[in-house]
Amino acid sequence: MSTPSLANYIIKRPWLRRWMQPLSEWYKDAAGYRKLGLRADDLIPEESETVLLALKRLPPKEAYDRVFRLRRAFQCSLAHQLLPKNEHTRPEEDRLYLSPIIKEIEAEKQEREDLEVMTVKKKKPDH
């Protein structure tokens, strides 16, 4: 999940954010995942240990909803159909639910690595 990103650069510059926001919304709509009832975090591959651990930390309701959305999208894909317009994921419903947990787990791993390589030196007594 830790891939290079320009998001922080863009967010820190209001003029650039205003310019990129419509492009971002257009891209999300053109990607088509909302027409299958999915959210952006549903598209994160489950191949890494970090993502699998994050999925285990999801609240039960959120985990159930995620599985439901994925199964429904898979069935739509098999039938070569899109969901009816009223069942598309609306932009306000397309919130991040897995990414914050993934970032938290990555921070925990980084902290653990930092603590493992840390060396403790005894302070010499002053005589």
DSSP file (Angstrom, degrees, kcal/mol; ACC not computed):
  #  RESIDUE AA STRUCTURE BP1 BP2  ACC     N-H-->O    O-->H-N    N-H-->O    O-->H-N    TCO  KAPPA ALPHA  PHI   PSI    X-CA   Y-CA   Z-CA
    1    1 A M              0   0    0      0, 0.0     2,-2.0     0, 0.0   102,-0.0   0.000 360.0 360.0 360.0 -25.8    0.0    0.0    0.0
    2    2 A S        +     0   0    0    101,-0.0     3,-0.0     3,-0.0   101,-0.0  -0.535 360.0 149.5 -82.6  81.7    2.9    2.3    0.6
    3    3 A T        -     0   0    0     -2,-2.0     0, 0.0     1,-0.1     0, 0.0  -0.769  57.8 -83.6-107.8 156.2    3.4    3.5   -3.0
    4    4 A P        -     0   0    0      0, 0.0     2,-0.4     0, 0.0    -1,-0.1  -0.332  55.8-177.1 -59.0 139.3    4.7    6.9   -4.1
    5    5 A S        -     0   0    0      1,-0.1     4,-0.2    -3,-0.0     3,-0.2  -0.997  36.9-157.5-143.9 144.2    1.9    9.4   -4.1
    6    6 A L  S  > S+     0   0    0     -2,-0.4     4,-2.5     1,-0.1     5,-0.2   0.382  72.7 101.6 -94.6   1.2    1.4   13.0   -5.0
    7    7 A A  H  > S+     0   0    0      1,-0.2     4,-2.9     2,-0.2     5,-0.2   0.906  80.6  46.7 -56.6 -48.2   -1.6   13.3   -2.8
    8    8 A N  H  > S+     0   0    0      1,-0.2     4,-1.9     2,-0.2    -1,-0.2   0.897 112.3  51.5 -63.2 -39.2    0.1   15.1    0.1
    9    9 A Y  H  4 S+     0   0    0     -4,-0.2     4,-0.5     1,-0.2    -1,-0.2   0.919 114.5  42.9 -61.1 -44.7    1.8   17.5   -2.3
   10   10 A I  H >< S+     0   0    0     -4,-2.5     3,-1.1     1,-0.2     7,-0.4   0.903 111.6  53.2 -70.3 -42.3   -1.5   18.4   -3.9
   11   11 A I  H 3< S+     0   0    0     -4,-2.9    -1,-0.2     1,-0.3    -2,-0.2   0.849 104.0  56.9 -64.0 -34.7   -3.5   18.6   -0.6
   12   12 A K  T 3< S+     0   0    0     -4,-1.9    -1,-0.3    -5,-0.2    -2,-0.2   0.653 100.5  64.2 -72.4 -14.7   -1.0   21.1    0.9
   13   13 A R    <>  -     0   0    0     -3,-1.1     4,-2.4    -4,-0.5     3,-0.4  -0.892  67.9-165.3-114.0 102.7   -1.5   23.5   -2.1
   14   14 A P  H  > S+     0   0    0      0, 0.0     4,-2.6     0, 0.0     5,-0.2   0.858  88.4  52.8 -57.0 -39.4   -5.1   24.8   -2.1
   15   15 A W  H  > S+     0   0    0      1,-0.2     4,-1.4     2,-0.2     5,-0.1   0.892 112.4  45.1 -65.8 -37.4   -4.8   26.2   -5.7
   16   16 A L  H  > S+     0   0    0     -3,-0.4     4,-2.2     2,-0.2    -1,-0.2   0.861 111.7  52.7 -72.9 -36.1   -3.6   22.8   -7.0
   17   17 A R  H  X S+     0   0    0     -4,-2.4     4,-2.2    -7,-0.4    -2,-0.2   0.923 108.0  50.4 -64.4 -44.2   -6.3   20.9   -5.0
   18   18 A R  H  < S+     0   0    0     -4,-2.6    -1,-0.2     1,-0.2    -2,-0.2   0.870 113.3  47.2 -60.7 -35.8   -9.0   23.1   -6.4
   19   19 A W  H  < S+     0   0    0     -4,-1.4     4,-0.5    -5,-0.2    -1,-0.2   0.865 117.2  41.1 -73.7 -36.9   -7.7   22.4   -9.9
   20   20 A M  H  X S+     0   0    0     -4,-2.2     4,-2.7     1,-0.2    -2,-0.2   0.709  95.1  79.9 -86.2 -21.6   -7.3   18.7   -9.4
   21   21 A Q  H  X S+     0   0    0     -4,-2.2     4,-2.5     1,-0.2     5,-0.2   0.912  94.6  45.4 -57.6 -48.6  -10.6   18.0   -7.5
   22   22 A P  H  > S+     0   0    0      0, 0.0     4,-2.4     0, 0.0    -1,-0.2   0.896 114.1  50.4 -62.9 -36.6  -12.9   18.0  -10.6
   23   23 A L  H  > S+     0   0    0     -4,-0.5     4,-2.4     2,-0.2    -2,-0.2   0.899 110.3  50.4 -64.9 -40.5  -10.4   15.8  -12.4
   24   24 A S  H  X S+     0   0    0     -4,-2.7     4,-2.4     2,-0.2    -1,-0.2   0.926 111.3  47.4 -62.7 -46.7  -10.3   13.4   -9.4
   25   25 A E  H  X S+     0   0    0     -4,-2.5     4,-2.1     1,-0.2    -2,-0.2   0.901 111.7  50.9 -63.4 -40.9  -14.1   13.2   -9.3
   26   26 A W  H  X S+     0   0    0     -4,-2.4     4,-2.7    -5,-0.2    -1,-0.2   0.927 110.7  49.0 -61.2 -44.7  -14.3   12.6  -13.0
   27   27 A Y  H  X S+     0   0    0     -4,-2.4     4,-1.9     1,-0.2    -2,-0.2   0.913 109.3  51.4 -63.7 -43.5  -11.7    9.8  -12.8
   28   28 A K  H  X S+     0   0    0     -4,-2.4     4,-0.6     1,-0.2     6,-0.4   0.903 113.6  45.1 -60.6 -40.3  -13.5    8.1   -9.9
   29   29 A D  H >< S+     0   0    0     -4,-2.1     3,-0.8     1,-0.2    -2,-0.2   0.901 113.0  49.9 -69.9 -40.0  -16.8    8.1  -11.9
   30   30 A A  H 3< S+     0   0    0     -4,-2.7    -2,-0.2     1,-0.2    -1,-0.2   0.753  95.4  72.4 -70.8 -24.1  -15.1    6.9  -15.1
   31   31 A A  H 3< S-     0   0    0     -4,-1.9    -1,-0.2    -5,-0.2    -2,-0.2   0.825  93.3-144.5 -62.6 -30.5  -13.4    4.0  -13.2
   32   32 A G    <<  +     0   0    0     -3,-0.8     3,-0.5    -4,-0.6     4,-0.5   0.354  65.7 115.8  88.9  -6.3  -16.8    2.4  -13.0
   33   33 A Y  S > >S+     0   0    0     -5,-0.3     5,-2.3     1,-0.2     3,-0.9   0.833  74.2  57.7 -68.5 -28.9  -16.5    0.7   -9.6
   34   34 A R  G > 5S+     0   0    0     -6,-0.4    55,-2.3     1,-0.2     3,-1.3   0.820  98.4  60.4 -67.7 -29.4  -19.3    2.9   -8.2
   35   35 A K  G 3 5S+     0   0    0     -3,-0.5    48,-1.9     1,-0.3    -1,-0.2   0.653 104.6  50.2 -72.9 -13.9  -21.6    1.5  -10.9
   36   36 A L  G < 5S-     0   0    0     -3,-0.9    -1,-0.3    -4,-0.5    -2,-0.2   0.345 123.3-106.2-100.4   3.0  -21.0   -1.9   -9.5
   37   37 A G  T < 5S+     0   0    0     -3,-1.3    -3,-0.2     1,-0.3     2,-0.2   0.633  75.8 135.6  84.5  14.4  -21.8   -0.7   -5.9
   38   38 A L      < -     0   0    0     -5,-2.3     2,-0.3    -6,-0.1    -1,-0.3  -0.505  46.9-137.5 -93.4 162.4  -18.2   -0.8   -4.8
   39   39 A R    >   -     0   0    0     -2,-0.2     3,-1.1    27,-0.1     4,-0.4  -0.739  32.2-105.0-108.1 164.9  -16.2    1.7   -2.7
   40   40 A A  G >  S+     0   0    0     -2,-0.3     3,-1.6     1,-0.3     4,-0.2   0.886 119.9  54.6 -59.3 -40.9  -12.6    2.7   -3.5
   41   41 A D  G >  S+     0   0    0     54,-0.3     3,-1.1     1,-0.3    -1,-0.3   0.684  94.0  70.3 -70.0 -16.2  -11.2    0.6   -0.6
   42   42 A D  G <  S+     0   0    0     -3,-1.1    -1,-0.3     1,-0.2    -2,-0.2   0.713  91.8  61.4 -68.8 -18.3  -12.9   -2.5   -2.0
   43   43 A L  G <  S+     0   0    0     -3,-1.6    -1,-0.2    -4,-0.4    -2,-0.2   0.505  74.0 112.7 -87.8  -4.7  -10.4   -2.4   -4.9
   44   44 A I  S <  S-     0   0    0     -3,-1.1    -3,-0.0    -4,-0.2     2,-0.0  -0.551  75.3-116.5 -70.6 124.5   -7.3   -2.8   -2.6
   45   45 A P        -     0   0    0      0, 0.0     3,-0.5     0, 0.0     6,-0.1  -0.326  11.9-141.9 -63.5 143.4   -5.8   -6.3   -3.4
   46   46 A E  S    S+     0   0    0      1,-0.2     6,-0.1     5,-0.1    -2,-0.0   0.021  72.5 105.2 -92.8  27.2   -5.8   -8.7   -0.5
   47   47 A E        +     0   0    0      4,-0.1     2,-0.2     5,-0.0    -1,-0.2   0.692  60.5  75.1 -87.0 -19.6   -2.4  -10.1   -1.3
   48   48 A S  S  > S-     0   0    0     -3,-0.5     4,-2.0     1,-0.1     5,-0.2  -0.614  79.3-126.3 -96.2 156.3   -0.3   -8.5    1.4
   49   49 A E  H  > S+     0   0    0     -2,-0.2     4,-2.4     1,-0.2     5,-0.2   0.843 109.9  59.0 -64.4 -33.4   -0.1   -9.5    5.0
   50   50 A T  H  > S+     0   0    0      2,-0.2     4,-2.2     1,-0.2    -1,-0.2   0.927 107.3  44.6 -62.7 -45.9   -0.8   -5.9    6.0
   51   51 A V  H  > S+     0   0    0      2,-0.2     4,-2.5     1,-0.2    -1,-0.2   0.902 112.2  52.4 -67.3 -40.7   -4.1   -5.8    4.1
   52   52 A L  H  X S+     0   0    0     -4,-2.0     4,-1.5     1,-0.2    -1,-0.2   0.904 111.0  47.4 -61.6 -40.9   -5.2   -9.2    5.5
   53   53 A L  H  X S+     0   0    0     -4,-2.4     4,-1.3     2,-0.2    -1,-0.2   0.894 110.5  52.2 -66.2 -39.5   -4.5   -8.0    9.0
   54   54 A A  H  X S+     0   0    0     -4,-2.2     4,-0.6     1,-0.2     3,-0.2   0.888 106.9  53.2 -63.4 -38.8   -6.5   -4.8    8.3
   55   55 A L  H >< S+     0   0    0     -4,-2.5     3,-0.7     1,-0.2    -1,-0.2   0.859 106.5  52.9 -64.6 -34.3   -9.4   -6.9    7.1
   56   56 A K  H 3< S+     0   0    0     -4,-1.5    -1,-0.2     1,-0.2    -2,-0.2   0.798 106.8  53.6 -69.5 -27.3   -9.3   -8.9   10.4
   57   57 A R  H 3< S+     0   0    0     -4,-1.3    -1,-0.2    -3,-0.2    -2,-0.2   0.546  83.7 111.5 -85.0  -7.4   -9.5   -5.6   12.3
   58   58 A L  S << S-     0   0    0     -3,-0.7    40,-0.1    -4,-0.6    -3,-0.0  -0.353  80.7-103.0 -63.8 145.0  -12.6   -4.4   10.5
   59   59 A P     >  -     0   0    0      0, 0.0     4,-2.5     0, 0.0     5,-0.2  -0.392  35.6-110.9 -62.3 149.8  -15.7   -4.2   12.6
   60   60 A P  H  > S+     0   0    0      0, 0.0     4,-2.5     0, 0.0     5,-0.2   0.865 116.4  50.5 -53.9 -41.9  -18.1   -7.1   11.8
   61   61 A K  H  > S+     0   0    0      2,-0.2     4,-2.7     1,-0.2     5,-0.2   0.926 111.9  47.1 -64.0 -44.0  -20.7   -5.0   10.1
   62   62 A E  H  > S+     0   0    0      1,-0.2     4,-2.2     2,-0.2    -1,-0.2   0.890 112.2  50.3 -65.4 -39.3  -18.2   -3.3    7.8
   63   63 A A  H  X S+     0   0    0     -4,-2.5     4,-2.1     2,-0.2    -1,-0.2   0.907 111.8  47.9 -64.8 -41.7  -16.6   -6.7    7.0
   64   64 A Y  H  X S+     0   0    0     -4,-2.5     4,-2.5    -5,-0.2    -2,-0.2   0.932 111.4  50.0 -63.9 -46.0  -20.0   -8.1    6.1
   65   65 A D  H  X S+     0   0    0     -4,-2.7     4,-2.6     1,-0.2    -2,-0.2   0.886 109.8  52.1 -60.2 -39.3  -20.9   -5.1    4.0
   66   66 A R  H  X S+     0   0    0     -4,-2.2     4,-2.5     2,-0.2    -1,-0.2   0.931 110.1  46.9 -63.5 -46.4  -17.6   -5.4    2.1
   67   67 A V  H  X S+     0   0    0     -4,-2.1     4,-2.6     1,-0.2     5,-0.2   0.904 112.3  51.6 -62.5 -40.8  -18.2   -9.1    1.3
   68   68 A F  H  X S+     0   0    0     -4,-2.5     4,-2.6     2,-0.2     5,-0.2   0.936 110.7  47.5 -61.0 -46.7  -21.7   -8.3    0.2
   69   69 A R  H  X S+     0   0    0     -4,-2.6     4,-2.4     1,-0.2    -2,-0.2   0.916 113.2  48.5 -62.3 -42.7  -20.5   -5.5   -2.1
   70   70 A L  H  X S+     0   0    0     -4,-2.5     4,-2.3     2,-0.2    -1,-0.2   0.916 113.2  46.4 -64.7 -43.3  -17.8   -7.7   -3.6
   71   71 A R  H  X S+     0   0    0     -4,-2.6     4,-2.3     2,-0.2    -2,-0.2   0.913 113.2  49.2 -65.9 -42.2  -20.1  -10.6   -4.2
   72   72 A R  H  X S+     0   0    0     -4,-2.6     4,-2.2    -5,-0.2    -2,-0.2   0.913 112.4  48.0 -63.7 -42.2  -22.8   -8.4   -5.8
   73   73 A A  H  X S+     0   0    0     -4,-2.4     4,-2.4    -5,-0.2    -1,-0.2   0.887 110.3  52.4 -65.0 -39.0  -20.2   -6.7   -8.0
   74   74 A F  H  X S+     0   0    0     -4,-2.3     4,-2.3     2,-0.2    -2,-0.2   0.914 110.0  48.1 -63.3 -42.7  -18.8  -10.2   -9.1
   75   75 A Q  H  X S+     0   0    0     -4,-2.3     4,-1.9     2,-0.2    -2,-0.2   0.896 111.3  50.2 -65.9 -39.7  -22.3  -11.3  -10.0
   76   76 A C  H  X>S+     0   0    0     -4,-2.2     5,-2.5     1,-0.2     4,-0.5   0.905 110.4  51.0 -62.7 -40.3  -22.9   -8.1  -12.0
   77   77 A S  H ><5S+     0   0    0     -4,-2.4     3,-0.8     1,-0.2    -2,-0.2   0.905 109.0  50.0 -64.5 -41.9  -19.6   -8.7  -13.8
   78   78 A L  H 3<5S+     0   0    0     -4,-2.3    -1,-0.2     1,-0.2    -2,-0.2   0.863 114.0  45.3 -63.9 -35.7  -20.5  -12.3  -14.6
   79   79 A A  H 3<5S-     0   0    0     -4,-1.9    -1,-0.2    -5,-0.2    -2,-0.2   0.478 108.6-126.3 -86.0  -2.4  -23.9  -11.1  -16.0
   80   80 A H  T <<5 +     0   0    0     -3,-0.8     2,-0.3    -4,-0.5    -3,-0.2   0.906  69.8 121.9  55.3  44.6  -22.2   -8.2  -17.9
   81   81 A Q      < -     0   0    0     -5,-2.5     2,-0.3    -6,-0.1    -1,-0.2  -0.919  56.5-135.1-132.1 158.3  -24.6   -5.8  -16.3
   82   82 A L        -     0   0    0     -2,-0.3   -46,-0.2    -3,-0.1     3,-0.1  -0.743  35.6 -97.3-104.5 160.6  -24.4   -2.8  -14.1
   83   83 A L        -     0   0    0    -48,-1.9     5,-0.1    -2,-0.3    -1,-0.1  -0.350  51.6 -86.9 -68.6 156.7  -26.5   -2.1  -11.0
   84   84 A P    >>  -     0   0    0      0, 0.0     3,-2.3     0, 0.0     4,-0.5  -0.316  44.6-106.2 -59.9 152.9  -29.6    0.1  -11.4
   85   85 A K  G >4 S+     0   0    0      1,-0.3     3,-1.1     2,-0.2    -2,-0.1   0.825 119.2  58.2 -53.3 -37.3  -28.8    3.8  -11.0
   86   86 A N  G 34 S+     0   0    0      1,-0.2    -1,-0.3     4,-0.0     4,-0.1   0.647 105.7  50.7 -72.7 -11.9  -30.4    3.9   -7.5
   87   87 A E  G <4 S+     0   0    0     -3,-2.3    -1,-0.2   -52,-0.1    -2,-0.2   0.420  82.7 114.3-103.3  -0.5  -28.0    1.2   -6.2
   88   88 A H  S << S-     0   0    0     -3,-1.1     2,-0.5    -4,-0.5   -53,-0.2  -0.349  81.4 -99.6 -63.8 151.2  -24.8    2.9   -7.5
   89   89 A T        -     0   0    0    -55,-2.3    -1,-0.1   -51,-0.2   -51,-0.1  -0.632  39.4-137.7 -73.1 122.2  -22.4    4.0   -4.8
   90   90 A R    >>  -     0   0    0     -2,-0.5     3,-1.4     1,-0.1     4,-1.1  -0.502  20.3-112.2 -79.1 152.0  -22.9    7.7   -4.3
   91   91 A P  T 34 S+     0   0    0      0, 0.0     3,-0.4     0, 0.0    -1,-0.1   0.846 117.9  54.5 -54.1 -36.7  -19.8    9.9   -3.9
   92   92 A E  T 34 S+     0   0    0      1,-0.2     3,-0.0     3,-0.0    -3,-0.0   0.749 108.0  50.1 -71.9 -21.0  -20.7   10.7   -0.2
   93   93 A E  T <4 S+     0   0    0     -3,-1.4     2,-2.2     1,-0.2    -1,-0.2   0.665  88.4  88.2 -84.5 -17.9  -20.9    6.9    0.5
   94   94 A D     <  +     0   0    0     -4,-1.1     2,-0.3    -3,-0.4    -1,-0.2  -0.463  61.5 147.3 -83.7  70.4  -17.5    6.3   -1.1
   95   95 A R        -     0   0    0     -2,-2.2     2,-0.4    -3,-0.0   -54,-0.3  -0.692  54.9 -99.9-104.7 158.8  -15.5    6.9    2.1
   96   96 A L        +     0   0    0     -2,-0.3    -1,-0.0     1,-0.2    -2,-0.0  -0.637  49.3 153.7 -78.6 128.1  -12.2    5.3    3.1
   97   97 A Y  S    S+     0   0    0     -2,-0.4     4,-0.2   -35,-0.0    -1,-0.2   0.560  74.5  35.0-124.8 -23.0  -12.8    2.5    5.6
   98   98 A L  S  > S+     0   0    0      2,-0.1     4,-2.2     3,-0.1     3,-0.3   0.773 103.7  67.7-103.6 -35.3   -9.8    0.2    5.1
   99   99 A S  H  > S+     0   0    0      1,-0.2     4,-2.6     2,-0.2     5,-0.2   0.881  97.5  53.1 -57.4 -43.6   -7.0    2.6    4.2
  100  100 A P  H  > S+     0   0    0      0, 0.0     4,-2.0     0, 0.0    -1,-0.2   0.895 110.6  48.1 -60.9 -36.7   -6.8    4.2    7.7
  101  101 A I  H  > S+     0   0    0     -3,-0.3     4,-2.4    -4,-0.2    -2,-0.2   0.899 110.8  51.2 -68.6 -39.5   -6.4    0.8    9.3
  102  102 A I  H  X S+     0   0    0     -4,-2.2     4,-2.5     2,-0.2    -1,-0.2   0.918 110.2  49.0 -63.1 -43.5   -3.7   -0.1    6.7
  103  103 A K  H  X S+     0   0    0     -4,-2.6     4,-2.3     1,-0.2    -1,-0.2   0.894 110.4  51.7 -62.4 -39.5   -1.8    3.1    7.5
  104  104 A E  H  X S+     0   0    0     -4,-2.0     4,-2.2    -5,-0.2    -2,-0.2   0.917 110.6  47.6 -62.8 -43.9   -2.1    2.4   11.2
  105  105 A I  H  X S+     0   0    0     -4,-2.4     4,-2.5     2,-0.2    -2,-0.2   0.902 111.1  51.0 -65.6 -41.3   -0.7   -1.2   10.8
  106  106 A E  H  X S+     0   0    0     -4,-2.5     4,-2.4     2,-0.2    -1,-0.2   0.890 110.0  50.2 -63.2 -38.5    2.2    0.2    8.6
  107  107 A A  H  X S+     0   0    0     -4,-2.3     4,-2.5     2,-0.2    -2,-0.2   0.896 110.2  50.4 -65.3 -39.6    3.0    2.7   11.3
  108  108 A E  H  X S+     0   0    0     -4,-2.2     4,-2.5     2,-0.2    -2,-0.2   0.915 111.0  48.6 -63.3 -42.8    3.0    0.0   13.9
  109  109 A K  H  X S+     0   0    0     -4,-2.5     4,-2.6     2,-0.2    -2,-0.2   0.910 111.8  49.3 -63.4 -41.8    5.3   -2.1   11.8
  110  110 A Q  H  X S+     0   0    0     -4,-2.4     4,-2.5     2,-0.2    -2,-0.2   0.914 111.4  48.9 -64.0 -42.5    7.7    0.8   11.3
  111  111 A E  H  X S+     0   0    0     -4,-2.5     4,-2.3     2,-0.2    -2,-0.2   0.911 111.0  50.6 -63.0 -42.0    7.7    1.5   15.0
  112  112 A R  H  X S+     0   0    0     -4,-2.5     4,-2.0     2,-0.2    -2,-0.2   0.920 111.4  48.2 -61.8 -44.5    8.4   -2.1   15.8
  113  113 A E  H  X S+     0   0    0     -4,-2.6     4,-1.7     1,-0.2    -2,-0.2   0.909 110.7  51.3 -62.8 -41.9   11.3   -2.1   13.3
  114  114 A D  H  X S+     0   0    0     -4,-2.5     4,-0.5     1,-0.2    -1,-0.2   0.889 111.4  47.5 -62.5 -39.3   12.7    1.1   14.8
  115  115 A L  H  < S+     0   0    0     -4,-2.3     3,-0.4     1,-0.2    -1,-0.2   0.842 108.6  55.1 -71.5 -32.6   12.5   -0.4   18.3
  116  116 A E  H  < S+     0   0    0     -4,-2.0    -1,-0.2     1,-0.2    -2,-0.2   0.840 111.4  42.8 -70.3 -32.7   14.2   -3.6   17.2
  117  117 A V  H  < S+     0   0    0     -4,-1.7    -1,-0.2    -5,-0.1     2,-0.2   0.498  89.5 111.6 -91.6  -3.3   17.3   -1.9   15.7
  118  118 A M     <  -     0   0    0     -4,-0.5     2,-0.4    -3,-0.4    -3,-0.0  -0.483  56.0-151.6 -71.8 137.8   17.6    0.5   18.6
  119  119 A T        -     0   0    0     -2,-0.2     2,-0.6     2,-0.0    -2,-0.1  -0.908   3.4-143.6-112.7 141.2   20.7    0.0   20.7
  120  120 A V        -     0   0    0     -2,-0.4     2,-0.5     2,-0.0    -2,-0.0  -0.898  14.6-163.1-104.8 124.6   20.9    0.9   24.4
  121  121 A K        -     0   0    0     -2,-0.6     2,-0.2     0, 0.0    -2,-0.0  -0.905  19.3-123.3-110.2 134.4   24.2    2.3   25.6
  122  122 A K        -     0   0    0     -2,-0.5     2,-0.4     1,-0.1    -2,-0.0  -0.508  26.1-122.3 -73.4 140.3   25.0    2.4   29.3
  123  123 A K        -     0   0    0     -2,-0.2    -1,-0.1     1,-0.0     0, 0.0  -0.701  25.2-123.9 -83.4 130.5   25.9    5.8   30.6
  124  124 A K        -     0   0    0     -2,-0.4     2,-0.1     1,-0.1    -1,-0.0  -0.561  28.1-114.4 -76.0 133.4   29.4    5.9   32.1
  125  125 A P        -     0   0    0      0, 0.0     2,-0.6     0, 0.0    -1,-0.1  -0.421  27.1-120.4 -68.0 142.2   29.4    7.1   35.7
  126  126 A D              0   0    0      1,-0.2     0, 0.0    -2,-0.1     0, 0.0  -0.737 360.0 360.0 -85.9 121.6   31.2   10.5   36.2
  127  127 A H              0   0    0     -2,-0.6    -1,-0.2     0, 0.0     0, 0.0   0.368 360.0 360.0-117.2 360.0   34.1   10.2   38.6
